[in-house]
Every structure is written in C-alpha cells, then in structure tokens.
Amino acid sequence: MPKAFVMVDVHPGQEAQTQEAVRKMAGVTFAYQVTGGHDMIAFIDAEPYEELAVIVSKIRKLEGVRATDTELVLR
C-alpha cells in the first residue's frame, strides 16, 4: 500500500485552518504543524497509488497552501 510523508508550506496566518482541512481528508493518517524547513507534515496511506496522487493534488489545491514536497515511503 503506497505511503508518503507530505511536507506542506502554508501562507502565514493560515496554518490552523489548512492543518484541519488536511487532517479531515480520507487517506490522511495525521497532519501536524512543525518547525524547520516546512510548516506542516502529513502522512498519507492510500491504495492504489493513483489515490495517493489524488490526495496530494487535493492538498496542493487547498487555500493557504504555497507548496508541497512529497516523500514516498520505500518500506
């Protein structure tokens, strides 16, 4: 089953509402605001692979999202 960590960069002031929107998406196991190079990290567990791509696309289209960086889990 495809799994991925998605790092999300958010426009200032929109962190909480963006986190809540991501957290509510089917296939998203968790979404946390973090410190460091990105504003948020989410974990996606989806089947099939195409569904993972759909979820990432939905995250990218959310109001407040500036950019994403998706890291696929190999094992």
Biopython code that builds the backbone (N, CA, C, O; Angstrom):
import numpy as np
from Bio.PDB.StructureBuilder import StructureBuilder

atoms = [
    (1, "MET", "N", (0.839, -1.171, 0.000)),
    (1, "MET", "CA", (0.000, 0.000, 0.000)),
    (1, "MET", "C", (0.892, 1.244, 0.000)),
    (1, "MET", "O", (1.743, 1.376, 0.880)),
    (2, "PRO", "N", (0.725, 2.150, -0.950)),
    (2, "PRO", "CA", (1.555, 3.353, -1.020)),
    (2, "PRO", "C", (1.388, 4.251, 0.203)),
    (2, "PRO", "O", (0.277, 4.515, 0.662)),
    (3, "LYS", "N", (2.525, 4.707, 0.712)),
    (3, "LYS", "CA", (2.548, 5.611, 1.853)),
    (3, "LYS", "C", (3.491, 6.766, 1.519)),
    (3, "LYS", "O", (4.466, 6.593, 0.788)),
    (4, "ALA", "N", (3.191, 7.930, 2.055)),
    (4, "ALA", "CA", (4.052, 9.078, 1.788)),
    (4, "ALA", "C", (3.938, 10.100, 2.907)),
    (4, "ALA", "O", (2.880, 10.264, 3.515)),
    (5, "PHE", "N", (5.053, 10.786, 3.169)),
    (5, "PHE", "CA", (5.054, 11.971, 4.009)),
    (5, "PHE", "C", (4.954, 13.167, 3.066)),
    (5, "PHE", "O", (5.674, 13.248, 2.071)),
    (6, "VAL", "N", (4.062, 14.085, 3.388)),
    (6, "VAL", "CA", (3.904, 15.287, 2.570)),
    (6, "VAL", "C", (4.225, 16.491, 3.440)),
    (6, "VAL", "O", (3.534, 16.765, 4.421)),
    (7, "MET", "N", (5.278, 17.205, 3.071)),
    (7, "MET", "CA", (5.633, 18.438, 3.744)),
    (7, "MET", "C", (4.884, 19.573, 3.047)),
    (7, "MET", "O", (4.883, 19.672, 1.820)),
    (8, "VAL", "N", (4.256, 20.414, 3.841)),
    (8, "VAL", "CA", (3.390, 21.453, 3.289)),
    (8, "VAL", "C", (3.883, 22.817, 3.751)),
    (8, "VAL", "O", (4.127, 23.028, 4.939)),
    (9, "ASP", "N", (4.025, 23.729, 2.817)),
    (9, "ASP", "CA", (4.348, 25.124, 3.116)),
    (9, "ASP", "C", (3.051, 25.924, 3.005)),
    (9, "ASP", "O", (2.326, 25.819, 2.015)),
    (10, "VAL", "N", (2.769, 26.729, 4.040)),
    (10, "VAL", "CA", (1.487, 27.416, 4.166)),
    (10, "VAL", "C", (1.710, 28.922, 4.253)),
    (10, "VAL", "O", (2.702, 29.377, 4.822)),
    (11, "HIS", "N", (0.786, 29.689, 3.690)),
    (11, "HIS", "CA", (0.847, 31.142, 3.818)),
    (11, "HIS", "C", (0.675, 31.520, 5.287)),
    (11, "HIS", "O", (-0.139, 30.916, 5.986)),
    (12, "PRO", "N", (1.426, 32.510, 5.765)),
    (12, "PRO", "CA", (1.344, 32.922, 7.169)),
    (12, "PRO", "C", (-0.098, 33.237, 7.595)),
    (12, "PRO", "O", (-0.854, 33.884, 6.869)),
    (13, "GLY", "N", (-0.447, 32.763, 8.781)),
    (13, "GLY", "CA", (-1.767, 33.020, 9.329)),
    (13, "GLY", "C", (-2.825, 31.999, 8.936)),
    (13, "GLY", "O", (-3.951, 32.053, 9.430)),
    (14, "GLN", "N", (-2.474, 31.066, 8.048)),
    (14, "GLN", "CA", (-3.452, 30.074, 7.588)),
    (14, "GLN", "C", (-3.088, 28.650, 8.019)),
    (14, "GLN", "O", (-3.618, 27.675, 7.486)),
    (15, "GLU", "N", (-2.187, 28.547, 8.980)),
    (15, "GLU", "CA", (-1.699, 27.233, 9.398)),
    (15, "GLU", "C", (-2.805, 26.357, 9.996)),
    (15, "GLU", "O", (-2.971, 25.206, 9.594)),
    (16, "ALA", "N", (-3.551, 26.896, 10.943)),
    (16, "ALA", "CA", (-4.551, 26.090, 11.656)),
    (16, "ALA", "C", (-5.660, 25.606, 10.728)),
    (16, "ALA", "O", (-6.034, 24.434, 10.767)),
    (17, "GLN", "N", (-6.186, 26.498, 9.897)),
    (17, "GLN", "CA", (-7.282, 26.086, 9.006)),
    (17, "GLN", "C", (-6.795, 25.117, 7.944)),
    (17, "GLN", "O", (-7.536, 24.217, 7.548)),
    (18, "THR", "N", (-5.571, 25.279, 7.478)),
    (18, "THR", "CA", (-5.026, 24.355, 6.482)),
    (18, "THR", "C", (-4.777, 22.991, 7.116)),
    (18, "THR", "O", (-5.080, 21.959, 6.517)),
    (19, "GLN", "N", (-4.228, 22.987, 8.324)),
    (19, "GLN", "CA", (-3.993, 21.726, 9.024)),
    (19, "GLN", "C", (-5.304, 20.961, 9.213)),
    (19, "GLN", "O", (-5.356, 19.752, 8.983)),
    (20, "GLU", "N", (-6.339, 21.644, 9.622)),
    (20, "GLU", "CA", (-7.631, 20.984, 9.853)),
    (20, "GLU", "C", (-8.202, 20.428, 8.553)),
    (20, "GLU", "O", (-8.759, 19.331, 8.544)),
    (21, "ALA", "N", (-8.071, 21.167, 7.460)),
    (21, "ALA", "CA", (-8.573, 20.687, 6.163)),
    (21, "ALA", "C", (-7.816, 19.439, 5.712)),
    (21, "ALA", "O", (-8.423, 18.494, 5.208)),
    (22, "VAL", "N", (-6.500, 19.430, 5.888)),
    (22, "VAL", "CA", (-5.690, 18.264, 5.503)),
    (22, "VAL", "C", (-6.045, 17.081, 6.389)),
    (22, "VAL", "O", (-6.207, 15.963, 5.900)),
    (23, "ARG", "N", (-6.165, 17.319, 7.677)),
    (23, "ARG", "CA", (-6.445, 16.258, 8.646)),
    (23, "ARG", "C", (-7.761, 15.530, 8.345)),
    (23, "ARG", "O", (-7.886, 14.338, 8.625)),
    (24, "LYS", "N", (-8.727, 16.232, 7.784)),
    (24, "LYS", "CA", (-10.049, 15.661, 7.505)),
    (24, "LYS", "C", (-10.099, 14.844, 6.216)),
    (24, "LYS", "O", (-11.089, 14.157, 5.964)),
    (25, "MET", "N", (-9.058, 14.905, 5.402)),
    (25, "MET", "CA", (-9.072, 14.198, 4.116)),
    (25, "MET", "C", (-8.955, 12.687, 4.304)),
    (25, "MET", "O", (-8.165, 12.215, 5.121)),
    (26, "ALA", "N", (-9.740, 11.938, 3.546)),
    (26, "ALA", "CA", (-9.631, 10.479, 3.552)),
    (26, "ALA", "C", (-8.227, 10.090, 3.102)),
    (26, "ALA", "O", (-7.698, 10.660, 2.147)),
    (27, "GLY", "N", (-7.626, 9.127, 3.782)),
    (27, "GLY", "CA", (-6.283, 8.682, 3.441)),
    (27, "GLY", "C", (-5.183, 9.375, 4.219)),
    (27, "GLY", "O", (-4.043, 8.910, 4.223)),
    (28, "VAL", "N", (-5.505, 10.482, 4.880)),
    (28, "VAL", "CA", (-4.517, 11.197, 5.689)),
    (28, "VAL", "C", (-4.568, 10.630, 7.102)),
    (28, "VAL", "O", (-5.595, 10.711, 7.775)),
    (29, "THR", "N", (-3.453, 10.054, 7.547)),
    (29, "THR", "CA", (-3.367, 9.458, 8.876)),
    (29, "THR", "C", (-3.150, 10.523, 9.942)),
    (29, "THR", "O", (-3.754, 10.464, 11.013)),
    (30, "PHE", "N", (-2.289, 11.499, 9.654)),
    (30, "PHE", "CA", (-2.081, 12.612, 10.579)),
    (30, "PHE", "C", (-1.582, 13.821, 9.825)),
    (30, "PHE", "O", (-1.060, 13.710, 8.716)),
    (31, "ALA", "N", (-1.750, 14.989, 10.445)),
    (31, "ALA", "CA", (-1.217, 16.254, 9.925)),
    (31, "ALA", "C", (-0.838, 17.101, 11.129)),
    (31, "ALA", "O", (-1.679, 17.401, 11.975)),
    (32, "TYR", "N", (0.436, 17.487, 11.204)),
    (32, "TYR", "CA", (0.944, 18.276, 12.323)),
    (32, "TYR", "C", (1.660, 19.515, 11.816)),
    (32, "TYR", "O", (2.329, 19.478, 10.784)),
    (33, "GLN", "N", (1.514, 20.613, 12.549)),
    (33, "GLN", "CA", (2.343, 21.781, 12.305)),
    (33, "GLN", "C", (3.706, 21.475, 12.904)),
    (33, "GLN", "O", (3.792, 20.904, 13.991)),
    (34, "VAL", "N", (4.777, 21.852, 12.201)),
    (34, "VAL", "CA", (6.136, 21.542, 12.638)),
    (34, "VAL", "C", (7.046, 22.753, 12.471)),
    (34, "VAL", "O", (6.702, 23.726, 11.801)),
    (35, "THR", "N", (8.209, 22.666, 13.095)),
    (35, "THR", "CA", (9.235, 23.681, 12.902)),
    (35, "THR", "C", (10.228, 23.154, 11.873)),
    (35, "THR", "O", (10.256, 21.957, 11.587)),
    (36, "GLY", "N", (11.028, 24.034, 11.328)),
    (36, "GLY", "CA", (12.040, 23.615, 10.359)),
    (36, "GLY", "C", (11.759, 24.189, 8.988)),
    (36, "GLY", "O", (11.235, 25.294, 8.851)),
    (37, "GLY", "N", (12.117, 23.419, 7.980)),
    (37, "GLY", "CA", (12.030, 23.890, 6.603)),
    (37, "GLY", "C", (10.619, 23.964, 6.043)),
    (37, "GLY", "O", (10.401, 24.587, 5.005)),
    (38, "HIS", "N", (9.656, 23.338, 6.713)),
    (38, "HIS", "CA", (8.268, 23.330, 6.246)),
    (38, "HIS", "C", (7.358, 23.686, 7.409)),
    (38, "HIS", "O", (7.775, 23.662, 8.567)),
    (39, "ASP", "N", (6.117, 24.015, 7.095)),
    (39, "ASP", "CA", (5.159, 24.430, 8.124)),
    (39, "ASP", "C", (4.342, 23.271, 8.681)),
    (39, "ASP", "O", (3.878, 23.327, 9.819)),
    (40, "MET", "N", (4.165, 22.229, 7.888)),
    (40, "MET", "CA", (3.314, 21.130, 8.287)),
    (40, "MET", "C", (3.819, 19.842, 7.659)),
    (40, "MET", "O", (4.444, 19.853, 6.598)),
    (41, "ILE", "N", (3.533, 18.709, 8.345)),
    (41, "ILE", "CA", (3.823, 17.404, 7.771)),
    (41, "ILE", "C", (2.565, 16.553, 7.897)),
    (41, "ILE", "O", (1.913, 16.535, 8.941)),
    (42, "ALA", "N", (2.236, 15.854, 6.821)),
    (42, "ALA", "CA", (1.081, 14.949, 6.816)),
    (42, "ALA", "C", (1.558, 13.580, 6.355)),
    (42, "ALA", "O", (2.525, 13.468, 5.601)),
    (43, "PHE", "N", (0.876, 12.550, 6.811)),
    (43, "PHE", "CA", (1.193, 11.186, 6.394)),
    (43, "PHE", "C", (-0.019, 10.626, 5.665)),
    (43, "PHE", "O", (-1.141, 10.656, 6.171)),
    (44, "ILE", "N", (0.234, 10.113, 4.464)),
    (44, "ILE", "CA", (-0.837, 9.558, 3.630)),
    (44, "ILE", "C", (-0.617, 8.062, 3.467)),
    (44, "ILE", "O", (0.495, 7.601, 3.211)),
    (45, "ASP", "N", (-1.703, 7.318, 3.622)),
    (45, "ASP", "CA", (-1.713, 5.870, 3.433)),
    (45, "ASP", "C", (-2.884, 5.578, 2.505)),
    (45, "ASP", "O", (-4.034, 5.603, 2.942)),
    (46, "ALA", "N", (-2.613, 5.302, 1.237)),
    (46, "ALA", "CA", (-3.687, 5.182, 0.244)),
    (46, "ALA", "C", (-3.456, 3.990, -0.680)),
    (46, "ALA", "O", (-2.326, 3.548, -0.889)),
    (47, "GLU", "N", (-4.532, 3.498, -1.211)),
    (47, "GLU", "CA", (-4.486, 2.384, -2.165)),
    (47, "GLU", "C", (-5.501, 2.666, -3.255)),
    (47, "GLU", "O", (-6.636, 2.986, -2.902)),
    (48, "PRO", "N", (-5.220, 2.584, -4.491)),
    (48, "PRO", "CA", (-3.933, 2.301, -5.110)),
    (48, "PRO", "C", (-3.067, 3.562, -5.171)),
    (48, "PRO", "O", (-3.432, 4.605, -4.627)),
    (49, "TYR", "N", (-1.929, 3.453, -5.832)),
    (49, "TYR", "CA", (-1.002, 4.573, -5.959)),
    (49, "TYR", "C", (-1.702, 5.815, -6.512)),
    (49, "TYR", "O", (-1.430, 6.930, -6.065)),
    (50, "GLU", "N", (-2.589, 5.631, -7.468)),
    (50, "GLU", "CA", (-3.275, 6.773, -8.078)),
    (50, "GLU", "C", (-4.063, 7.574, -7.038)),
    (50, "GLU", "O", (-4.193, 8.792, -7.157)),
    (51, "GLU", "N", (-4.585, 6.889, -6.022)),
    (51, "GLU", "CA", (-5.324, 7.588, -4.969)),
    (51, "GLU", "C", (-4.388, 8.484, -4.160)),
    (51, "GLU", "O", (-4.779, 9.576, -3.746)),
    (52, "LEU", "N", (-3.173, 8.035, -3.938)),
    (52, "LEU", "CA", (-2.187, 8.861, -3.261)),
    (52, "LEU", "C", (-1.970, 10.149, -4.052)),
    (52, "LEU", "O", (-1.919, 11.236, -3.476)),
    (53, "ALA", "N", (-1.845, 10.028, -5.349)),
    (53, "ALA", "CA", (-1.650, 11.199, -6.206)),
    (53, "ALA", "C", (-2.854, 12.142, -6.133)),
    (53, "ALA", "O", (-2.682, 13.361, -6.156)),
    (54, "VAL", "N", (-4.056, 11.599, -6.044)),
    (54, "VAL", "CA", (-5.264, 12.417, -5.937)),
    (54, "VAL", "C", (-5.263, 13.203, -4.632)),
    (54, "VAL", "O", (-5.604, 14.385, -4.615)),
    (55, "ILE", "N", (-4.879, 12.544, -3.531)),
    (55, "ILE", "CA", (-4.857, 13.215, -2.232)),
    (55, "ILE", "C", (-3.832, 14.347, -2.226)),
    (55, "ILE", "O", (-4.117, 15.444, -1.745)),
    (56, "VAL", "N", (-2.654, 14.083, -2.754)),
    (56, "VAL", "CA", (-1.619, 15.135, -2.817)),
    (56, "VAL", "C", (-2.120, 16.304, -3.660)),
    (56, "VAL", "O", (-1.897, 17.463, -3.310)),
    (57, "SER", "N", (-2.788, 16.008, -4.756)),
    (57, "SER", "CA", (-3.333, 17.066, -5.609)),
    (57, "SER", "C", (-4.363, 17.906, -4.854)),
    (57, "SER", "O", (-4.391, 19.129, -4.996)),
    (58, "LYS", "N", (-5.203, 17.257, -4.056)),
    (58, "LYS", "CA", (-6.195, 17.991, -3.261)),
    (58, "LYS", "C", (-5.520, 18.883, -2.217)),
    (58, "LYS", "O", (-5.957, 20.010, -1.984)),
    (59, "ILE", "N", (-4.467, 18.382, -1.599)),
    (59, "ILE", "CA", (-3.730, 19.200, -0.632)),
    (59, "ILE", "C", (-3.156, 20.425, -1.326)),
    (59, "ILE", "O", (-3.261, 21.537, -0.809)),
    (60, "ARG", "N", (-2.554, 20.232, -2.486)),
    (60, "ARG", "CA", (-1.924, 21.342, -3.220)),
    (60, "ARG", "C", (-2.923, 22.419, -3.609)),
    (60, "ARG", "O", (-2.553, 23.584, -3.751)),
    (61, "LYS", "N", (-4.201, 22.037, -3.785)),
    (61, "LYS", "CA", (-5.239, 22.988, -4.206)),
    (61, "LYS", "C", (-5.900, 23.726, -3.048)),
    (61, "LYS", "O", (-6.686, 24.646, -3.273)),
    (62, "LEU", "N", (-5.593, 23.335, -1.812)),
    (62, "LEU", "CA", (-6.212, 23.995, -0.667)),
    (62, "LEU", "C", (-5.797, 25.455, -0.579)),
    (62, "LEU", "O", (-4.652, 25.812, -0.855)),
    (63, "GLU", "N", (-6.755, 26.295, -0.189)),
    (63, "GLU", "CA", (-6.437, 27.694, 0.048)),
    (63, "GLU", "C", (-5.434, 27.759, 1.190)),
    (63, "GLU", "O", (-5.614, 27.098, 2.213)),
    (64, "GLY", "N", (-4.409, 28.527, 1.028)),
    (64, "GLY", "CA", (-3.387, 28.668, 2.055)),
    (64, "GLY", "C", (-2.122, 27.878, 1.774)),
    (64, "GLY", "O", (-1.074, 28.173, 2.349)),
    (65, "VAL", "N", (-2.196, 26.881, 0.904)),
    (65, "VAL", "CA", (-1.019, 26.065, 0.604)),
    (65, "VAL", "C", (-0.161, 26.771, -0.446)),
    (65, "VAL", "O", (-0.640, 27.133, -1.520)),
    (66, "ARG", "N", (1.116, 26.958, -0.111)),
    (66, "ARG", "CA", (2.057, 27.571, -1.055)),
    (66, "ARG", "C", (2.762, 26.518, -1.887)),
    (66, "ARG", "O", (2.959, 26.700, -3.089)),
    (67, "ALA", "N", (3.152, 25.391, -1.241)),
    (67, "ALA", "CA", (3.907, 24.352, -1.935)),
    (67, "ALA", "C", (3.875, 23.071, -1.112)),
    (67, "ALA", "O", (3.599, 23.089, 0.087)),
    (68, "THR", "N", (4.165, 21.961, -1.784)),
    (68, "THR", "CA", (4.287, 20.686, -1.077)),
    (68, "THR", "C", (5.549, 19.974, -1.549)),
    (68, "THR", "O", (6.079, 20.251, -2.625)),
    (69, "ASP", "N", (6.013, 19.050, -0.712)),
    (69, "ASP", "CA", (7.154, 18.198, -1.037)),
    (69, "ASP", "C", (6.769, 16.796, -0.568)),
    (69, "ASP", "O", (6.621, 16.563, 0.631)),
    (70, "THR", "N", (6.608, 15.875, -1.493)),
    (70, "THR", "CA", (6.137, 14.530, -1.164)),
    (70, "THR", "C", (7.285, 13.540, -1.176)),
    (70, "THR", "O", (8.044, 13.454, -2.142)),
    (71, "GLU", "N", (7.401, 12.793, -0.085)),
    (71, "GLU", "CA", (8.438, 11.791, 0.078)),
    (71, "GLU", "C", (7.774, 10.414, 0.197)),
    (71, "GLU", "O", (7.109, 10.139, 1.196)),
    (72, "LEU", "N", (7.944, 9.552, -0.803)),
    (72, "LEU", "CA", (7.356, 8.210, -0.760)),
    (72, "LEU", "C", (8.115, 7.320, 0.209)),
    (72, "LEU", "O", (9.343, 7.361, 0.277)),
    (73, "VAL", "N", (7.373, 6.518, 0.955)),
    (73, "VAL", "CA", (7.972, 5.552, 1.873)),
    (73, "VAL", "C", (8.335, 4.310, 1.062)),
    (73, "VAL", "O", (7.501, 3.787, 0.323)),
    (74, "LEU", "N", (9.573, 3.837, 1.195)),
    (74, "LEU", "CA", (10.026, 2.668, 0.426)),
    (74, "LEU", "C", (9.715, 1.359, 1.128)),
    (74, "LEU", "O", (9.470, 0.356, 0.458)),
    (75, "ARG", "N", (9.715, 1.332, 2.438)),
    (75, "ARG", "CA", (9.394, 0.121, 3.197)),
    (75, "ARG", "C", (8.459, 0.424, 4.312)),
    (75, "ARG", "O", (8.078, -0.476, 5.059)),
]
sb = StructureBuilder()
sb.init_structure("model")
sb.init_model(0)
sb.init_chain("A")
sb.init_seg("    ")
for serial, (resi, resn, name, xyz) in enumerate(atoms, 1):
    if name == "N":
        sb.init_residue(resn, " ", resi, " ")
    sb.init_atom(name, np.array(xyz, "f"), 0.0, 1.0, " ", f" {name:<3s}", serial, name[0])
structure = sb.get_structure()
